[in-house]
Amino acid sequence: MNDPRAYKVRDGHGGNGPVACWMHREHRARDNHALLFAQELALERGVPLVVLYGLAPKFLEAASRQFLFLVKGLRETAATLEGLNIPFLLRLGTPDVVVPEMIRELDVSALVMDFDVLRLKRQWMKTVADAAQGEVWEVDSRNTVPCRLASDKREYAARTIRPKIHRLLSDFLVEPPDLKKHPHTLKKRPETASMDEALKHVEAAPALPETAFVPGETAAWEQLDSFIRSGLDVYGEGRNVPTNPGVSRLSPYLHFGQISALRVLHEVTARGKNRDSVAAYVEQLVVRRELSDNFCLYEPEYDSPGCFADWAITTLEEHLGDERPYLYSLEEMERGKTHDDLWNAAQMEMVRTGHMHNYMRMYWAKKILEWTEHYEEAMQRAIFLNDRYQLDGRDANGYTGVAWSIGGVHDRAWGERAIFGKIRFMSYNGAKSKFRIQEYIDAQLRPSLI
């Protein structure tokens, strides 16, 4: 087995049962290198291939909105896998408990896991790996260039990781094969839960209305096609304009692994006509997104000020005593009740739709710093709100974006000013000079008018 995306966690001699692929980040049947690697292992050994899934009753600050998007997408993926003679075995409970149970019951011969960078997920992965007797592999199907190969350390900025990614990128721009119908059938299935039971299971999560995003692999491909046909060629000039329709709206699908970033890259580069727009999108999809995985993999304090550079901590500390003209409680922020109608519009867009334009995410997080007494509390608030309301929250991109906005991570020191010190500043008037802010405000705060 020679796949550079595969990282051997441990050698071992397992049971005589199937090869198991534990799916926990890449929720798709197509373009899934972990599944393809697991199938190759199973074919070599002449054994069945199964997919294991443990559905936790809670995950960080996720609400019903995110759980329903996940489970409804999984319904489609599970049906595809079952049609390929690959049983999708679902149990309700935290994966570090229910996945080891299935590993033991099935007498699994080898285990393949998705790659992940979040602290909680890596704790689960260690527990699950320790429960397996056979060899254990971790396969990076998230990044176009596998995170561990791109760099073996925390990168300073996009400019330091960019050449490393581009140097290897052509090696990984290979069209993935289709998953085959598996020739070896699992003789006895363990007890599992149905998708209807899974939907009921997530009712315990904090209630939030579902969004207009349609979950699942088919919907993800349709959204990609729509973006390429109607938005990609204006992306370069309008990516920082929240009133511009030329954004991909793929972030929920990429976050939940319902589409592969490699597939998006293939389609965008093959079909895009405006090369400047293609290059701008690839920078976000590949360099910036993979920089986020690098940050969270190699920085254990990615969600606290412990990840800030010394210069950032120094400047924020020096300005803690600055007068803050506005201070808001978390509840006031959550309800969009500040003096800033542009910020309120961004917050309400997130609450209603589960999505916020990237430019507004930066503005939104920086104002939380400006209106909160301490930068540590500001970071906690931004993470809570992002994780609770965004479909794509609880993600390396989100944690890295908050760290960039509040603590200057992957940024440089700027001219000094009140409250922010040398952290980059964004203002209402600056936004006003870039796009038609009233159009955006009206759309989000008075949606019945549009």
C-alpha positions in Angstrom: 0.0 0.0 0.0 1.7 3.2 -1.2 -0.6 6.2 -0.9 1.1 9.4 0.3 -2.2 10.5 1.8 -2.1 7.6 4.2 -0.3 7.9 7.5 0.3 4.7 9.4 -0.7 5.2 13.0 0.2 1.8 14.2 1.2 -1.7 13.0 -0.6 -4.7 14.4 -2.2 -8.1 13.8 -5.9 -7.8 13.8 -8.8 -10.2 13.6 -10.2 -12.1 10.7 -13.1 -9.8 10.1 -13.6 -6.9 7.7 -11.5 -3.8 7.0 -13.3 -0.9 8.7 -13.4 2.7 7.6 -14.4 4.9 10.4 -16.0 7.9 8.8 -16.0 11.1 10.9 -15.0 14.0 8.7 -15.4 13.1 5.1 -19.1 12.3 4.8 -19.2 11.2 1.2 -18.9 8.1 -1.0 -17.3 9.8 -4.0 -13.7 11.1 -4.1 -13.0 9.8 -0.6 -9.4 8.6 -0.4 -10.0 7.0 3.0 -12.7 4.8 1.6 -10.6 4.0 -1.5 -7.6 3.1 0.6 -9.7 0.9 2.9 -11.2 -0.9 -0.1 -7.8 -1.6 -1.5 -6.8 -3.1 1.9 -10.0 -5.2 2.0 -9.5 -6.4 -1.6 -5.9 -7.4 -0.8 -7.1 -9.5 2.1 -10.2 -10.8 0.5 -12.5 -9.6 3.3 -15.6 -7.4 3.5 -15.4 -3.6 3.8 -17.6 -1.7 6.3 -18.1 1.9 7.2 -18.5 2.7 10.9 -20.2 5.8 12.2 -20.8 7.0 15.7 -23.2 9.9 16.0 -22.5 11.9 19.2 -25.5 13.5 21.0 -23.5 16.8 21.1 -20.4 18.2 19.4 -18.9 21.5 20.7 -21.6 24.2 20.2 -23.4 22.5 17.3 -27.2 23.0 17.3 -30.0 21.0 15.6 -29.4 22.9 12.4 -25.9 21.4 11.9 -26.9 17.9 13.1 -29.8 17.7 10.7 -27.6 18.9 7.8 -25.2 16.1 8.7 -27.6 13.3 9.2 -29.7 14.1 6.1 -26.5 14.1 4.1 -25.4 10.8 5.6 -28.7 9.2 4.6 -27.7 9.7 0.9 -24.1 8.6 1.5 -25.2 5.5 3.4 -27.6 4.5 0.6 -24.8 4.8 -2.0 -22.5 2.7 0.1 -25.1 0.0 0.7 -25.6 -0.2 -3.1 -21.9 -1.0 -3.4 -22.1 -3.8 -0.9 -20.4 -1.7 1.7 -22.5 -1.7 4.9 -22.9 1.6 6.7 -23.0 0.8 10.3 -24.4 3.5 12.5 -24.6 3.6 16.3 -25.8 6.4 18.5 -23.3 7.7 21.0 -19.9 9.3 21.2 -17.5 7.7 18.7 -14.9 6.9 21.3 -17.4 4.6 22.9 -19.5 3.1 20.1 -16.9 2.7 17.4 -14.6 0.5 19.6 -17.7 -1.6 20.4 -18.2 -2.3 16.7 -14.5 -2.9 16.1 -14.6 -5.7 18.7 -17.9 -7.2 17.6 -16.7 -7.3 14.0 -13.3 -8.7 14.8 -11.9 -5.9 12.5 -8.7 -6.8 10.7 -7.6 -3.3 9.9 -8.9 0.2 10.6 -8.8 3.3 8.4 -9.8 6.7 9.8 -10.4 10.2 8.4 -7.7 12.8 9.1 -8.8 15.5 11.5 -7.0 18.4 13.4 -9.4 19.4 16.1 -8.4 18.5 19.7 -11.6 16.7 20.6 -11.6 14.7 17.4 -7.9 13.7 17.9 -8.8 12.5 21.4 -11.5 10.3 19.9 -9.1 9.1 17.2 -6.6 8.0 19.8 -9.2 6.1 21.8 -10.6 4.4 18.7 -7.1 3.5 17.4 -6.1 2.0 20.7 -9.2 -0.2 20.6 -8.2 -1.8 17.3 -5.9 -4.8 17.3 -4.8 -4.6 13.7 -3.0 -1.9 11.8 -4.5 1.6 11.9 -4.3 4.2 9.2 -5.2 7.9 9.0 -6.0 9.1 5.5 -6.1 12.8 4.6 -8.9 13.3 2.1 -9.5 16.8 3.4 -6.5 18.6 1.9 -5.4 18.6 -1.7 -1.8 18.3 -0.4 -1.9 16.1 2.7 -1.4 18.3 5.8 1.5 16.3 7.2 3.3 16.3 3.9 2.9 20.0 3.2 4.7 20.9 6.4 5.9 19.3 9.6 5.5 22.5 11.7 3.1 25.4 12.4 3.5 27.8 9.4 4.0 31.5 10.1 1.7 32.8 7.3 0.2 32.0 4.0 3.4 33.2 2.3 5.4 30.5 4.1 3.1 27.6 3.3 2.1 28.6 -0.2 5.4 27.5 -1.9 5.4 24.3 0.0 1.8 23.4 -1.2 2.4 24.5 -4.8 5.7 22.5 -5.0 3.7 19.3 -4.3 0.3 20.2 -5.8 0.8 18.7 -9.2 1.7 15.3 -7.6 -1.8 15.2 -6.0 -3.9 16.5 -8.9 -4.9 13.0 -9.9 -8.5 12.1 -10.7 -9.7 9.7 -8.0 -11.0 6.4 -9.2 -14.6 5.4 -8.5 -15.4 3.2 -5.4 -16.0 -0.3 -6.7 -18.9 -2.6 -5.8 -17.3 -4.7 -3.1 -17.1 -8.4 -3.9 -17.0 -9.7 -0.3 -20.2 -9.6 1.7 -20.4 -9.1 5.4 -22.2 -12.3 6.7 -23.5 -10.9 10.0 -24.3 -7.3 10.6 -24.1 -6.0 14.2 -27.0 -4.2 15.7 -27.2 -0.6 14.4 -29.4 2.4 14.4 -31.6 3.6 11.6 -31.4 7.1 10.0 -34.9 7.9 11.5 -33.5 7.0 14.9 -30.5 9.2 14.2 -32.7 12.2 13.3 -34.6 11.7 16.6 -31.3 11.3 18.5 -30.1 14.8 17.5 -33.3 16.5 18.8 -31.4 16.9 22.1 -29.2 19.6 20.5 -30.1 23.2 21.0 -32.9 24.0 18.6 -32.2 26.2 15.6 -34.3 26.4 12.4 -32.9 24.6 9.3 -31.4 26.7 6.6 -32.0 26.9 2.8 -28.8 24.9 2.1 -29.9 21.4 0.9 -27.6 18.7 2.5 -25.9 15.9 0.7 -23.5 14.9 -2.0 -25.9 15.6 -4.9 -26.7 19.0 -3.6 -23.0 19.8 -3.1 -22.2 18.9 -6.8 -25.2 20.9 -8.0 -24.0 24.0 -6.0 -20.5 23.5 -7.5 -21.9 23.4 -11.0 -24.0 26.5 -10.3 -21.0 28.5 -9.0 -18.9 27.6 -11.9 -21.6 28.6 -14.4 -22.7 31.8 -12.8 -20.2 33.0 -10.2 -16.7 31.8 -10.7 -15.7 34.2 -13.5 -16.6 37.3 -11.3 -15.1 35.9 -8.2 -11.8 37.6 -8.6 -13.2 41.1 -8.6 -16.0 40.5 -6.2 -14.9 38.0 -3.6 -14.7 40.7 -0.9 -18.1 42.3 -1.8 -20.9 40.8 0.4 -23.5 42.0 -2.1 -21.9 40.2 -5.0 -23.5 36.9 -5.9 -20.2 35.4 -7.2 -19.3 33.4 -4.1 -19.3 29.6 -4.1 -21.5 28.9 -1.1 -19.7 25.6 -0.8 -18.3 26.1 2.7 -21.0 23.9 4.4 -20.5 21.1 2.0 -16.7 21.3 2.3 -17.0 21.5 6.1 -19.2 18.4 6.4 -17.0 16.6 3.8 -20.0 16.2 1.4 -17.7 17.2 -1.5 -14.0 16.9 -1.9 -11.8 20.0 -2.2 -9.8 18.1 -4.8 -13.0 17.6 -6.9 -13.8 21.3 -6.6 -10.2 22.2 -7.6 -10.4 19.9 -10.7 -13.7 21.3 -11.8 -12.9 25.0 -11.2 -9.5 24.8 -13.0 -11.0 22.8 -15.9 -14.1 24.9 -16.5 -13.3 28.5 -15.3 -12.7 31.0 -18.1 -11.4 34.0 -16.1 -7.9 32.8 -15.0 -7.6 35.6 -12.4 -10.8 34.5 -10.8 -9.7 30.9 -10.9 -6.4 31.8 -9.2 -8.1 33.9 -6.6 -10.5 31.0 -5.7 -7.7 28.4 -5.7 -5.8 30.6 -3.2 -8.8 30.4 -0.8 -9.7 26.8 -1.5 -6.2 25.4 -1.3 -3.6 27.7 0.4 -5.8 29.5 3.0 -7.9 26.5 3.8 -5.0 24.2 4.2 -3.1 26.8 6.2 -6.0 26.5 8.7 -5.5 22.7 9.0 -1.8 23.3 9.5 -2.5 25.8 12.3 -4.9 23.6 14.2 -2.8 20.4 13.8 0.4 22.0 15.1 -1.0 24.6 17.5 -2.8 22.9 20.5 -4.1 26.2 21.8 -5.8 27.2 18.5 -9.0 28.3 20.3 -7.4 30.5 23.0 -5.0 33.5 23.1 -2.2 31.0 23.8 -1.9 30.7 20.0 -1.2 34.5 19.6 2.3 35.7 18.8 4.2 37.6 21.6 3.8 40.9 19.8 0.1 40.4 19.6 -0.3 39.6 23.3 1.9 42.5 24.2 0.0 45.1 22.2 -3.4 43.8 23.4 -2.3 43.9 27.0 -1.0 47.4 26.6 -4.4 48.5 25.4 -6.6 46.7 27.9 -7.2 49.9 29.8 -8.3 51.9 26.7 -11.8 53.4 26.9 -14.3 51.4 24.9 -17.1 53.6 23.7 -19.4 50.6 23.3 -19.5 47.4 25.4 -22.1 44.7 24.8 -23.1 41.5 26.6 -23.0 38.2 24.7 -26.8 38.2 24.7 -26.9 41.6 23.1 -24.5 40.4 20.4 -26.3 37.2 19.9 -29.6 39.1 19.2 -27.9 41.6 16.9 -28.6 44.5 19.3 -25.6 46.8 18.8 -25.4 50.4 17.5 -23.8 49.1 14.3 -26.4 48.1 11.7 -23.8 46.5 9.5 -22.6 44.2 12.3 -26.2 43.5 13.3 -26.9 42.5 9.7 -24.0 40.1 9.6 -25.0 38.5 12.9 -28.6 38.1 11.7 -27.5 36.7 8.4 -25.6 34.0 10.3 -28.6 33.4 12.7 -31.1 33.1 9.9 -29.1 31.4 7.2 -26.2 29.6 8.9 -23.8 31.5 6.5 -21.9 34.7 6.5 -19.8 36.3 3.7 -16.1 36.0 4.4 -15.4 39.7 4.4 -18.2 40.2 6.9 -16.8 37.4 9.1 -13.6 39.4 9.5 -15.4 42.6 10.3 -17.8 40.8 12.6 -15.0 39.2 14.7 -13.0 42.4 14.9 -15.9 44.3 16.3 -16.4 41.7 19.0 -12.8 42.5 20.1 -13.6 46.2 20.0 -16.8 45.9 22.1 -15.6 43.4 24.7 -13.6 44.2 27.8 -10.9 41.5 27.3 -9.5 39.9 24.2 -9.7 36.4 25.8 -13.5 36.9 26.3 -13.8 38.3 22.8 -12.3 35.2 21.4 -14.6 32.9 23.4 -17.6 34.9 22.3 -16.6 34.8 18.6 -16.0 31.1 18.7 -19.3 30.4 20.6 -21.4 32.4 18.1 -19.6 31.0 15.1 -19.8 27.4 16.3 -23.5 27.7 17.3 -24.9 29.4 14.2 -22.7 28.7 11.2 -23.2 25.5 9.3 -19.5 25.5 8.8 -18.5 26.3 12.4 -16.5 23.9 14.6 -13.9 23.9 11.9 -10.2 24.7 11.5 -11.2 27.6 9.2 -13.3 29.1 11.8 -10.8 28.9 14.7 -8.1 30.2 12.4 -10.2 33.1 11.2 -11.1 34.1 14.8 -7.4 33.9 15.8 -6.5 36.0 12.8 -9.1 38.7 13.5 -8.6 39.0 17.2 -4.9 37.9 17.7 -3.2 38.7 14.5 -2.4 35.0 13.7 -0.9 34.7 10.2 -0.9 38.5 10.0 1.7 41.2 10.8 1.8 44.2 13.2 0.0 47.3 11.8 -0.1 50.9 12.8 -1.0 51.3 16.5 -4.5 52.5 17.5 -6.7 52.4 20.5 -8.1 49.1 21.8 -6.6 47.1 18.9 -3.0 48.2 19.4 -1.1 46.8 16.4 -3.8 44.2 15.5 -5.3 45.0 12.0 -8.4 47.2 12.3 -11.5 47.2 10.2 -14.1 50.0 10.2 -17.6 50.8 9.2 -16.4 53.5 6.8 -13.9 51.1 5.3 -16.7 48.7 4.5 -18.7 51.5 3.1 -16.0 52.3 0.7 -15.9 48.7 -0.6 -19.5 47.8 -1.2 -23.1 49.0 -1.0 -23.6 48.4 2.7 -27.2 49.6 2.8 -28.2 47.0 0.3 -26.6 44.3 2.5 -28.2 45.7 5.6 -31.6 45.9 4.1 -31.3 42.3 2.8 -30.4 40.9 6.2 -32.4 43.1 8.6 -35.4 43.6 6.5 -35.5 40.4 4.4 -39.2 40.8 3.6 -38.4 43.8 1.5 -36.3 41.9 -1.1 
